Amino acid sequence: MQSDASMFPPDGARKILVTGGAGYIASHACKLLAANGMLPVTFDNLVRGHGHAVKWGPLVLGDLEDRLKLDEAIKEYRPEAIIHFAAYTYVGESVSDPAKYYKNNIVGTLALLDAMQRTSINIIVFSSSAAIYYRASTS
C-alpha cells in the first residue's frame, strides 16, 4: 500500500516518522512535510486510518506495541523526529471502553517513547486534537 515512489522527496530528504499517519489530520501533516522537502514515513496499523490517505511517503503497517516492527521501521528509515498521531479519539467509546483507550493511547505512547530512547531519537511532536470538537450531552 505505498504510493508511487516518484512522488516521494529525494533520497537525501529529512525523514519524519508519523505514527497514525493514515488518519485524516496526520495525512495532511504528511502532505505538508512532503511539500517542504521531507519524507513522511507513515507507521499505522490501519485500525482507524486509511491506506489510500498515504500518498507522500512509505507506509509501514504496524502497531506501536509491536517492538520489533517499530524498531525495524526506525532502523530502515532513520527518522530524525517523530510526530505522534496514533491515538483513539472517540469520546463516547472511551467512556464505554476505557481499557481499550488506555491500552492504545497510554501503553502505545509509552512503547513509542521506549523505542525513541533505544534508538536515540529525541524529538517528538505529540498531537491530540479530536477531543476538542466533542459536544457533551446536556441531558
C-alpha positions in Angstrom: 0.0 0.0 0.0 2.6 2.5 -0.9 2.3 5.5 -3.2 4.3 5.9 -6.4 7.9 6.3 -5.3 8.4 9.1 -7.9 6.2 11.3 -5.8 8.5 11.0 -2.7 11.1 13.6 -1.9 14.7 12.8 -2.9 16.8 10.2 -1.1 18.6 12.9 1.0 15.3 14.2 2.4 14.9 14.6 6.1 12.8 11.7 7.4 10.0 12.1 9.9 8.1 9.1 11.3 4.4 9.9 11.5 2.5 7.5 13.7 -1.1 7.2 12.8 -0.2 8.9 9.5 -3.1 7.3 7.6 -5.6 9.3 9.6 -7.3 12.5 8.4 -5.2 15.1 10.3 -2.0 13.2 10.1 -2.3 12.6 6.4 -2.5 16.3 5.9 0.6 16.8 8.1 2.4 14.3 5.9 1.3 16.3 2.8 2.8 19.4 4.4 6.0 17.7 5.4 6.5 16.4 1.8 5.7 19.9 0.4 8.6 21.1 2.5 11.0 18.5 1.1 10.8 16.0 3.9 9.9 12.3 3.7 7.0 11.4 6.0 7.2 7.7 6.9 3.7 6.6 8.0 3.6 4.0 10.7 0.0 2.9 11.1 -2.0 -0.3 11.9 -4.9 1.0 9.8 -7.4 0.2 12.5 -8.8 3.7 12.2 -6.6 5.0 9.3 -7.0 4.6 5.6 -4.2 3.3 3.3 -5.4 5.4 0.4 -4.6 8.5 2.6 -0.9 7.7 2.5 0.3 9.5 -0.6 3.5 11.3 0.3 5.8 8.7 1.6 6.0 5.0 2.5 3.5 3.2 4.7 4.8 0.8 7.3 2.0 -1.4 8.6 2.5 -2.0 12.3 1.2 -1.4 15.8 3.1 0.7 18.3 3.1 -2.2 20.8 5.0 -4.4 18.2 8.5 -3.6 19.4 10.2 -5.5 16.6 8.2 -3.8 13.8 8.7 -0.4 15.3 12.4 -0.9 15.7 12.7 -2.2 12.1 10.9 0.9 10.7 13.1 3.2 12.7 16.3 1.3 11.6 15.2 1.2 8.0 14.2 4.9 7.6 16.3 6.5 10.4 13.9 9.4 11.1 15.2 12.4 12.9 11.9 13.1 14.6 8.5 11.6 15.3 5.1 13.2 15.0 2.7 11.1 17.1 -0.9 11.0 15.9 -1.7 7.3 16.7 -4.4 7.6 19.3 -8.0 6.7 19.6 -10.2 9.8 19.9 -13.9 8.8 20.1 -15.0 10.3 23.4 -18.2 8.2 23.8 -16.3 5.0 23.1 -13.6 6.0 25.5 -16.2 6.2 28.3 -17.8 2.8 27.4 -14.5 1.0 26.9 -11.7 2.9 28.8 -9.3 -0.1 28.8 -9.2 -0.1 25.0 -8.2 3.6 25.1 -5.7 3.2 27.9 -4.0 0.3 26.1 -3.8 2.1 22.7 -3.2 5.7 23.9 -1.1 5.2 27.0 0.6 1.9 26.5 1.2 2.6 22.8 2.7 6.0 23.6 5.0 4.5 26.2 6.1 1.9 23.7 6.9 4.6 21.2 8.9 6.6 23.8 10.8 3.4 24.7 11.6 2.9 21.0 12.8 6.5 20.8 15.1 6.1 23.8 16.5 2.8 22.4 17.3 4.5 19.0 18.4 7.9 20.3 15.6 9.9 18.7 14.9 12.8 21.0 12.4 14.9 19.0 8.7 14.2 19.3 5.6 16.3 18.5 2.6 14.9 20.4 -0.7 15.6 18.7 -4.0 15.5 20.3 -6.8 17.4 18.6 -10.1 15.4 18.1 -11.4 15.7 21.6 -11.7 19.4 21.4 -14.5 19.0 18.9 -16.7 16.9 21.1 -20.0 18.4 22.2 -21.1 17.0 25.5 -24.6 15.9 26.1 -26.6 18.4 28.2 -29.2 16.0 29.4 
